Amino acid sequence: MTVVADPPGRTTVSERAVRRIVARAAQEVDGVERDVTVRAQLTGDHAALRVSLPIRYPLPVARVSEDCRRHLIQRAGELAGVAVTEVRIEVTALVLETDTAAARSARRVR
């Protein structure tokens, strides 16, 4: 008797899912604020990303951007199974530390 195994399946991830995964991953980087927006273009299992980042001031913009770029390439591969071929980062805002603290305290339940 011969047993024929089915060939392994293929999992595809939508651009929307990649955008959400990458936006969440960007927020894991120290110095990146919450309002991250991402555009992703998928070709097979490769992704080109355009990321708009608000960065906490006075942290160094270049360092935070580069840390974010490296982190997104790694996390997109881990979480979505896509190889990132390009990451374009646009810094959309510099958020003062006091603005961040005020926003957090305003969200508290009183």
SULCORGI-V250942 format. One record per helix or strand of 2 or more residues. SS is the DSSP state (A for helix, B for strand). FROM is the first residue (numbers start at 1). TO is the last residue. If there is no record, write none. Layout:
# SULCORGI-V250942
SS & FROM & TO
SS & FROM & TO
This chain:
# SULCORGI-V250942
A & 15 & 26
B & 37 & 43
B & 46 & 57
A & 61 & 80
B & 83 & 96
A & 97 & 107
